[in-house]
Amino acid sequence: MRINAGRGFGRKHKGTFVFGRRMHLLGLTTAVVLAARSAFATGLLGDWLTQDEDAALTIADCGGPLCGRIIWLENARDRGGSVRRDDNNPDPAKQGQRICGLVVIRDLKPTGPNTWGGEVYNPQDGKTYRGRITVLSESTLRLRAYIGLPIFGRSQTWTRVTGGVANKIKYSCGLAE
């Protein structure tokens, strides 16, 4: 009895099933894609100094998507000496949050090779923008925050914080109030 399950499906080819080879290839392809995504995430994870060198953020796994938290501010206090708060947040319940320690990048997910998309919150104006991060090298990334289309936005190049500098900034948000 001969069963024809469609073109290429279940036909014997040199002692093995074509379907089996296709599934094996699919499994290998999936493994490579997952490994590549993990490698890209590793390149993005860590501490980054903003272009103006007035803030540092750490990008980490936040239970699935990645996120970015402010870990250091050059001016963590306002001119009056008070800890800077998220005064421009549109949610009145969040306006008392300290800016240093605030999660400002959320829901980062891979969108292509070395590229991640998510949301970027700007505590200076209280607005949330769409964002795209591209890892340019082990030591630099480009962040683009925009409304609608990427052409309507602004980019910054950030540098990775390493060595002794990282140790100094790690605890700068632990300000006594």
Backbone as a ProteinNet text record, in pm:
[ID]
protein_1_A
[PRIMARY]
MRINAGRGFGRKHKGTFVFGRRMHLLGLTTAVVLAARSAFATGLLGDWLTQDEDAALTIADCGGPLCGRIIWLENARDRGGSVRRDDNNPDPAKQGQRICGLVVIRDLKPTGPNTWGGEVYNPQDGKTYRGRITVLSESTLRLRAYIGLPIFGRSQTWTRVTGGVANKIKYSCGLAE
[TERTIARY]
84.4	0	88.9	64.8	144.2	61.3	121.1	53.3	124	48	104.1	53.7	143.2	103.7	134.2	153.9	182.8	327.2	357.2	489.4	596.3	689.1	801.7	771.8	648.5	614.1	605.5	689.3	681.9	746.5	799.7	865.6	1001.4	1037.9	1170	1272	1383.9	1492.4	1623.1	1686.5	1812.3	1802.1	1697.7	1683.9	1629.4	1600.2	1540.6	1424.4	1342.3	1227.6	1268.7	1220.7	1246.6	1190.9	1074.7	1012.7	1105.9	1168.3	1260.7	1377.8	1430.9	1542.3	1497.8	1378.1	1327.8	1309.3	1259.4	1240.2	1374.8	1474.4	1607.8	1664.7	1649.8	1697.2	1624.1	1493.5	1415.8	1465.8	1493.9	1544.8	1679.3	1768.6	1899.4	1885.9	1798.5	1777.2	1724.2	1628.8	1572.2	1679.9	1763.9	1871.1	1968.4	2002.3	2094.4	2031.7	1903.8	1835.9	1830.1	1796.6	1789.3	1926.8	2029.8	2165.7	2206.7	2170.6	2205.1	2134.4	2006.7	1933.9	1998.1	2039.4	2105.3	2236.4	2313.3	2439.9	2415.3	2312.2	2281.4	2243.8	2165.1	2124.4	2246.3	2339.7	2460.1	2536.6	2542.4	2611.6	2543.1	2415	2337.8	2336	2341.9	2334.5	2455.8	2431.7	2541.9	2512.5	2617.8	2606.3	2653.8	2576.6	2602.2	2598.8	2694.1	2701.7	2637.9	2547.8	2478.7	2576.2	2532.1	2616.6	2668.8	2584.7	2625.5	2705.4	2722	2795.3	2739.9	2606.5	2543.3	2454.9	2448.4	2370.4	2425.9	2403.9	2439.8	2318.9	2299.4	2188.5	2241.9	2170.9	2203.6	2090.3	2126.6	2028	2036.7	1922	1918	1790.8	1787.6	1668.4	1565.9	1446.8	1340.2	1226.1	1260.8	1159.4	1107.9	1192.3	1153.7	1212.9	1138.4	1198.3	1306.7	1392.3	1496.3	1444.4	1512.2	1475.9	1601.4	1589.6	1702.2	1665.8	1751.9	1729.3	1843.2	1808.4	1910.3	1982.7	2116.3	2194.7	2286.9	2297.4	2382.2	2337.6	2337.2	2311.4	2419.9	2471.6	2571.5	2510.9	2385	2314	2192.9	2219	2111	2024.3	2073.8	1998.1	1971.1	1859.9	1826.7	1907.7	1887.6	1965.1	1943.3	1828.2	1798.4	1855.9	1918.3	1978.9	1887.6	1764	1671.1	1696	1665.7	1677.3	1581.6	1630.7	1547.3	1435.9	1316.1	1196.7	1139.8	1053.3	990.7	870.6	895.3	789.6	707.7	764.8	694.9	614.3	611.5	536.1	386.8	320	177.4	90.6	143.4	69.8	107.4	14.5	46.2	99.4	56.5	102.4	251.5	308.5	449.2	540.2	484.6	565.5	661.4	640.5	730.4	846.6	851.8	960.8	1093.2	1199	1332.2	1368.8	1432	1474	1588.3	1681.9	1791.1	1733.2	1742.1	1682.7	1559	1513.2	1391.7	1416	1321.9	1326.2	1274.4	1358.9	1321.8	1317.9	1366.4	1357.3	1285	1177.8	1094.1	1068.5	1038.4	990	1082.6	1213.9	1308.6	1304.2	1273.4	1268.1	1346.4	1408.4	1486.1	1396.5	1445.8	1372.3	1454.9	1579.5	1669.1	1808.2	1904.3	2041.5	2093.7	2132.2	2187.3	2093.2	1964.6	1867.7	1753	1712.4	1606.6	1508.4	1380	1277.2	1202.2	1155.2	1079.9	1030.6	1016.1	968.5	1075.5	1084.2	1181	1104	1117.1	1052.9	1156.4	1118.8	1206.9	1154.9	1221.8	1173	1184.7	1262.8	1275.3	1146.9	1073.2	946.4	825	847.8	737.8	671.9	736	676.5	744.1	665	716.3	720.9	834.2	858.5	882.8	865.7	910.8	1061.7	1128.3	1273.3	1332.3	1449.3	1523.4	1668.8	1724.1	1865.2	1936.4	2048.9	2132.8	2269.8	2313.9	2447	2545.4	2630.9	2727.2	2856.6	2895.6	3015.3	3002.7	3104.2	3100.7	3101.8	3146.7	3160	3065.7	2986.9	2895.5	2760.6	2658.7	2525.3	2464.3	2364.2	2290.4	2145.9	2096.5	1956.9	1885.6	1773.3	1689.6	1552.7	1508.6	1375.7	1293.4	1168.1	1088	938.8	861.7	716	675.2	596.4	549.5	657.5	722.8	827.2	965.5	1064.4	1199.4	1259	1212.6	1268.7	1229	1124.6	1079.6	1131.5	1263.1	1319.7	1458.8	1522.9	1656.7	1741.2	1867.8	1959.3	2069.4	2118.5	2235.2	2323.6	2453.4	2547.1	2594.7	2577.7	2617.9	2741.6	2821.1	2940.7	2927.7	2985.1	2980.1	3067.3	3016.4	3090.5	3164.3	3295.4	3375.1	3467.4	3521.8	3626.4	3588.7	3682.5	3666.4	3552	3523.5	3412.8	3281.6	3264.7	3141.4	3125.4	3233.3	3224.3	3183.6	3228.5	3194.3	3048	2993.3	2856.9	2751.4	2784.9	2685.5	2601.1	2660.3	2591	2554.1	2558.8	2532.7	2385.2	2295.3	2154.4	2116.1	2207	2178.1	2194.9	2128.9	2141	2060.8	2120.4	2045	1954.4	1832.7	1737.8	1727.8
-117.3	0	123.6	215.4	336.9	455.7	536.9	655.3	777.3	863.9	987	1102.1	1157.5	1263.4	1401.9	1413	1543	1551.7	1651.5	1666.3	1678.2	1587.3	1592.2	1546.3	1531.2	1492.9	1341.4	1280.3	1136.9	1054	1115	1035.3	992.4	870.7	822.9	882.6	921.9	977.3	925.2	833.5	773.7	718.5	649.1	579.3	661.7	788.7	866.6	946.7	995	1071.7	1216.7	1275	1414.7	1502.7	1467.5	1543.7	1549.4	1438.9	1432.4	1526.7	1533.7	1625.4	1770.2	1798.3	1935.3	1974.8	1883.6	1912.7	1931.8	1851.1	1865	2002.4	2043.1	2173.1	2286.2	2271.3	2370.7	2381.6	2268.4	2268.3	2337.5	2311.2	2377.2	2526.8	2565.7	2707.7	2778.7	2718.4	2776.8	2792.7	2692.8	2699.1	2812.6	2829.3	2936.2	3072.6	3089.6	3217.9	3250.5	3153.4	3177.9	3211.2	3143.2	3172.2	3312.8	3352.2	3485.7	3592.5	3572.9	3669.9	3683.5	3571.3	3573.9	3650.2	3628.8	3699.6	3849.6	3889.9	4031.9	4091.7	4018.7	4069.5	4088	3993.5	4004	4130	4166.2	4287	4413.6	4405.8	4521.5	4534.3	4422	4423.4	4493.9	4566.9	4632.6	4777.8	4849.6	4989.6	5080.1	5187.3	5277.1	5422	5499.8	5642.7	5716.3	5810.5	5884.1	5973.2	6019.7	6100.6	6225.8	6290.1	6411.9	6382.5	6255.1	6208.4	6265.3	6285.6	6337.8	6234.8	6114.2	6006.1	5872	5771	5633.6	5546.2	5449	5354.8	5213.5	5122.6	4981.5	4917.7	4839.3	4765.9	4620.9	4566.2	4432.5	4360.2	4231.1	4150.2	4184.8	4217.5	4253.2	4152.2	4025	3920.9	3894	3894	3872.5	3981.5	4090.6	4203	4268.4	4343.8	4416.4	4553.8	4614.1	4749.3	4824.7	4956.4	5040.2	5127.4	5124.5	5199.6	5299.8	5420.6	5520.8	5478.1	5468.9	5428.2	5539.1	5646.2	5758	5882.7	5994.9	6126.3	6222	6299.4	6398.7	6498.8	6534.9	6627.1	6554.5	6472.8	6396.3	6482.9	6602	6696.1	6822.7	6887.6	7012.8	7127.9	7248.5	7365.1	7393.9	7356.4	7377.5	7269.4	7167	7059.9	6940.1	6946.6	6834.1	6728.4	6604.5	6495.4	6523.6	6510.6	6535.5	6431.5	6479.9	6395.3	6400.4	6306.2	6294.5	6389.3	6516.8	6618.2	6632.5	6599.1	6616.5	6494.5	6391	6271	6306.4	6262.3	6292.9	6224.1	6121.5	6052.1	6115	6188.7	6255.6	6160.8	6035.2	5938.8	5906.6	5931.1	5899.9	6021.7	6138.5	6259.7	6268.3	6188.4	6188.6	6092.5	6013.6	5917.2	5988.8	5933.2	5985.8	5950.3	6043.7	6016.6	5915.1	5930	5834.1	5703.1	5600.4	5470.9	5440.4	5537.1	5523.7	5437.2	5348.7	5272.1	5363.6	5394.8	5488.3	5422	5298.4	5222.1	5092.8	5064.6	4947.2	4863.8	4736.4	4643.7	4632.3	4633.8	4617.5	4473.7	4460.1	4328.4	4334.9	4222.9	4224.6	4251	4337.6	4369.3	4340.7	4301.5	4271.3	4247.5	4226.6	4204.1	4324.1	4299.6	4402.3	4519	4502.2	4610.8	4568.3	4661.1	4636.6	4751.2	4721.8	4824.6	4820.2	4936.1	4944	5085.9	5123.3	5256.1	5328.3	5459.1	5542.9	5654.7	5662.7	5769.2	5878.1	6002.5	6115.9	6193.9	6181.5	6253.4	6405.2	6455.2	6600.1	6662.4	6586.5	6640.6	6555.9	6441.9	6356.5	6278.2	6269.9	6199.7	6065.5	5972.4	5841.4	5834.5	5790.7	5783	5637.9	5610.9	5482.7	5491.4	5379.5	5383.2	5265	5288	5181.6	5193.5	5080.6	5075.9	4984.2	5033.4	4953	4942	4818.3	4795.7	4812.5	4913.8	4943.2	4864.9	4842.9	4765.7	4722.2	4655.7	4615.1	4736.2	4851.1	4967.9	5083.1	5072.5	5182.1	5130.9	5210.8	5184.2	5317.1	5307.4	5426.8	5410.3	5508.8	5512.5	5617.5	5578.5	5673.6	5673.4	5788.4	5804.7	5890	5848.7	5917.4	5902.4	5987.2	5978.8	5936.8	5832	5787.3	5719.1	5792.8	5738.4	5777.2	5688.9	5719.4	5849.2	5894.9	6019.6	6140.7	6124.7	6232.2	6208.7	6201.1	6172.8	6227.9	6180.8	6224.8	6105	6106.6	5996	6041.4	5946.5	5966.6	5843.6	5863	5751.4	5739.5	5621.6	5595	5507	5519.6	5436.5	5347	5228.1	5131.5	5180.5	5164.3	5198.5	5073	5086.3	4969.6	5003.1	4898.7	4911.5	4992.6	5073.8	5152.8	5251.6	5303.8	5399	5331.4	5206.5	5133	5117	5089.8	5073.8	5203	5317	5445.3	5482.2	5452.1	5496.6	5401.2	5275.8	5176	5222.3	5292.8	5322.6	5470.5	5544.6	5687.5	5720.7	5626.3	5654.4	5635.7	5588.6	5566.7	5694.6	5799.9	5929.7	5934.3	5987.7	6007.8	6128.8	6115.8	6227.3	6312.2
0	0	0	-87.3	-99.4	-50.3	39	90.4	33.4	-30.8	-84.9	1.2	80.2	172.5	117.3	-10.9	-69.5	-113.8	-188.2	-246.2	-137.3	-135.2	-44.1	96.4	132.4	268.3	276.2	356.5	378	269	164.5	60.8	111.2	79.9	117.1	23	78.2	-0.9	57.9	-10.4	32.5	175.1	204.1	331	446.1	429.2	537.7	480.6	565	521.6	497.7	389.7	358.3	470.1	519.9	628.1	749.5	781.4	894.7	877.2	756	729	743.4	695.8	706.8	853.2	932.7	1075.2	1143.5	1105.5	1162.5	1127.4	1002.4	958	1030.9	1048.6	1122	1266.1	1328.4	1465.5	1476.2	1382.7	1382.5	1360.2	1268.2	1239.7	1363.3	1431.3	1553.1	1659.9	1676.3	1776.2	1744.5	1618.4	1578.4	1604.3	1570.2	1591	1740.6	1823.6	1967.6	2024.5	1978.8	2024.8	1982.5	1860.7	1811.6	1893.5	1923.6	2005.6	2142.6	2199.7	2329.2	2320.8	2212.6	2194.8	2181.1	2107.5	2091.9	2226.1	2304.5	2435.4	2524.5	2518.3	2598.7	2563.2	2435.2	2391.8	2440.3	2466.3	2510.4	2662.7	2731.6	2877.7	2937.7	3044.4	3114.2	3143.2	3180.5	3221	3108.2	3083.6	2970.9	3016.2	2966	2992.6	2876	2905.9	2799.9	2722.9	2609.1	2521.6	2590.8	2670.7	2741.3	2868.4	2899.8	3018	3147.8	3150	3270.4	3340.1	3283.2	3343.3	3297.1	3379.9	3342.3	3369.3	3281.8	3294.8	3289.3	3351.9	3337.3	3257.8	3158.3	3079.4	3122.8	3164.2	3222.3	3180	3207.5	3182.8	3289.9	3247.3	3341	3333.6	3335.2	3331.1	3191	3093.5	2953.7	2868.3	2847.2	2775.6	2861.8	2798.1	2870.6	2911	3009.2	3051	3090.6	3100.9	3139.8	3258.5	3360.2	3484.8	3504.1	3544.6	3575.8	3703.1	3694.3	3811.5	3861.1	3784.4	3825.4	3752.2	3822.9	3764.3	3809.8	3717.8	3753.7	3853	3829.6	3917.6	3976.7	4076.2	4138.3	4230.2	4256.8	4340.3	4260	4291.6	4221.5	4282.7	4232.2	4280.3	4428.3	4478.4	4619.9	4710.7	4651.9	4731	4753.6	4703.6	4719.2	4611.9	4645.4	4548.7	4433.4	4310.4	4192.6	4184.1	4162.3	4153.4	4012	3982.8	3850.7	3841.8	3861.2	3869.4	3741.3	3625.9	3498	3456	3539.4	3505.6	3496	3388.9	3375.5	3481.2	3546.2	3651.2	3786	3848.1	3974.9	4083.2	4081.4	4181.3	4165.1	4046.1	4020.5	4029.8	4051.9	4052.4	4170.4	4271.8	4387.2	4374.3	4266.8	4249.1	4227.4	4284.1	4256.1	4112.3	4042.5	3904.9	3904	3996.2	4004.9	4058.7	3978.5	4011.5	3928.3	3852.4	3771.4	3647	3616.5	3491.5	3381.5	3283.9	3177.4	3039.6	3029.7	2905.2	2938.6	2865.5	2894.8	2770.2	2795.2	2691.7	2571.5	2594.7	2483.5	2433.8	2306.3	2242.1	2112.4	2073.5	1949	1828.2	1739.2	1616.3	1491.6	1510.4	1399.4	1453.9	1365.4	1411.4	1490.5	1614	1703.6	1728	1705.2	1719.2	1810.2	1896.5	1994.3	1989.3	2009	2011.4	2142.5	2187.9	2311.8	2334.9	2461.8	2498.7	2579.3	2558	2629.4	2698.6	2830	2907.6	2934.3	2909.7	2933.9	3054.7	3169.8	3288	3275.6	3179.7	3163.6	3109.6	3025.8	2973.9	3011.6	3078.6	3122.1	3010.2	2894.5	2780	2756.1	2702.2	2663.8	2512.4	2461.7	2317.9	2277.2	2150.6	2097.4	2088.6	2103	2100.3	2026.9	1971.3	1904	1948.3	1992	2030.8	1933.4	1881.4	1793.4	1858.1	1881.1	1935.3	1819.9	1830.1	1724.1	1741.7	1867.6	1900.2	2045.9	2097.3	2238	2331.2	2280.5	2367.8	2333.1	2225.3	2190.7	2142.6	2168.5	2115.7	2072.8	1987	1945.1	1989.1	2061.4	2105.1	2021	1962.5	1887.8	1953	1999.9	2059.4	1963.8	1942.9	1841.2	1868.6	1800.5	1801.6	1661	1649.4	1517.7	1437.3	1350.2	1263.3	1315.2	1297.4	1346.5	1291.6	1174.4	1120.9	1206.1	1288	1376.3	1517.7	1530.4	1661.4	1677.1	1782.3	1816.9	1855.3	1817.1	1848.3	1942	2019.6	2104.3	2091.5	2103.7	2109.4	2253.5	2309	2446.4	2446.6	2553.1	2566.7	2689.4	2675.9	2786.4	2901.8	3022.4	3143.2	3187.2	3207.1	3245.7	3361.2	3420.6	3521.9	3642.8	3689.4	3811	3804.8	3686.1	3671.5	3709.4	3666.4	3698.3	3848.4	3918.7	4064.5	4132.6	4082	4141.9	4120.7	4002	3974.1	4025.3	4053	4092.4	4210.6	4303.5	4427.6	4439.5	4331.4	4337.4	4356.9	4341.1	4364.1	4510.2	4591.2	4732.5	4812.7	4767.1	4832	4961.4	5064.7	5189.1	5170	5215.3	5194.9	5318.2
[MASK]
+++++++++++++++++++++++++++++++++++++++++++++++++++++++++++++++++++++++++++++++++++++++++++++++++++++++++++++++++++++++++++++++++++++++++++++++++++++++++++++++++++++++++++++++++

